Amino acid sequence: MDNATLDQINEQFYQESKALPLDVVLQRFRISYLQIVAALERLSDEELTNPQRFAWLEGRPLWELIQNNTSDHYQEHTLPLRAWLEKVSGKESKNSSEER
């Protein structure tokens, strides 16, 4: 998948989710995580490691796609999300103390 397509998909997810409360977003994240784990548990070692198993992967093993779209993806976004949460939390704390 090229970056332009990925950017479009990410934008679509963002637009669909931006108004949701944080607890709903976190709940959806946890559910998706459990779904990924359940799906991975059903895969055999051969399905995960054989680079010829899935033609659409064009000679790459499935585990690479999974890693790129799970742990690597989380790692890519963890620091920016934490920085954003600190910024938002700081604003909320500041606003609360100013209201007192």
C-alpha positions as CSV (number, residue, x, y, z in Angstrom):
1,M,0.0,0.0,0.0
2,D,1.4,3.4,-0.9
3,N,1.7,6.3,1.5
4,A,-1.1,8.3,-0.2
5,T,-3.6,5.5,0.2
6,L,-2.5,5.0,3.8
7,D,-2.9,8.7,4.5
8,Q,-6.4,8.6,3.1
9,I,-7.3,5.6,5.3
10,N,-5.9,7.3,8.4
11,E,-7.8,10.5,7.6
12,Q,-11.0,8.5,7.2
13,F,-10.5,6.8,10.6
14,Y,-9.7,10.2,12.1
15,Q,-12.8,11.9,10.8
16,E,-15.0,9.0,12.0
17,S,-13.4,9.0,15.4
18,K,-12.4,12.5,16.3
19,A,-15.7,13.4,18.1
20,L,-15.7,10.2,20.2
21,P,-15.0,10.4,24.0
22,L,-11.6,9.1,25.0
23,D,-13.1,6.2,26.9
24,V,-14.8,5.0,23.8
25,V,-11.6,5.3,21.7
26,L,-9.7,3.4,24.3
27,Q,-12.4,0.7,24.5
28,R,-12.3,0.2,20.8
29,F,-8.5,0.0,20.9
30,R,-8.6,-2.7,23.5
31,I,-11.2,-4.7,21.6
32,S,-9.2,-4.4,18.4
33,Y,-6.1,-5.6,20.3
34,L,-7.9,-8.7,21.6
35,Q,-9.2,-9.4,18.1
36,I,-5.7,-9.2,16.6
37,V,-4.4,-11.6,19.3
38,A,-7.2,-14.0,18.7
39,A,-6.6,-14.0,14.9
40,L,-2.8,-14.5,15.4
41,E,-3.4,-17.4,17.7
42,R,-5.2,-19.2,14.9
43,L,-2.3,-18.9,12.5
44,S,0.3,-21.6,12.1
45,D,4.0,-21.1,12.1
46,E,4.1,-21.9,8.4
47,E,1.4,-19.2,7.7
48,L,3.4,-16.7,9.6
49,T,6.9,-17.4,8.3
50,N,6.6,-18.9,4.8
51,P,7.3,-16.0,2.4
52,Q,5.6,-17.9,-0.4
53,R,2.4,-18.7,1.6
54,F,0.4,-15.6,0.5
55,A,1.0,-14.4,-3.1
56,W,-0.4,-11.0,-2.3
57,L,2.6,-10.4,0.1
58,E,4.9,-10.7,-2.9
59,G,7.5,-12.9,-1.3
60,R,7.4,-11.4,2.2
61,P,6.3,-13.4,5.3
62,L,3.1,-12.5,7.0
63,W,4.8,-11.8,10.3
64,E,6.4,-8.7,8.7
65,L,3.1,-7.2,7.8
66,I,1.7,-8.0,11.2
67,Q,4.7,-6.4,12.9
68,N,4.5,-3.3,10.7
69,N,0.9,-2.8,11.5
70,T,0.9,-3.6,15.2
71,S,4.0,-3.2,17.4
72,D,5.9,-1.0,15.0
73,H,2.8,1.1,14.4
74,Y,2.2,1.5,18.1
75,Q,5.8,2.5,18.7
76,E,5.7,5.0,15.8
77,H,2.8,6.8,17.4
78,T,3.3,6.4,21.2
79,L,5.6,9.4,21.8
80,P,3.5,11.8,19.8
81,L,0.3,10.6,21.6
82,R,1.9,10.9,25.0
83,A,3.1,14.4,24.2
84,W,-0.4,15.4,23.0
85,L,-1.9,13.9,26.2
86,E,0.5,15.8,28.4
87,K,-0.3,19.0,26.5
88,V,-4.1,18.4,26.8
89,S,-3.8,17.4,30.4
90,G,-1.7,20.4,31.2
91,K,-4.3,22.7,29.6
92,E,-7.1,21.0,31.5
93,S,-5.2,21.3,34.8
94,K,-4.3,24.9,34.1
95,N,-7.9,25.8,33.2
96,S,-9.2,24.1,36.3
97,S,-6.9,26.0,38.6
98,E,-7.7,29.3,36.9
99,E,-11.4,28.7,37.4
100,R,-10.9,28.4,41.2
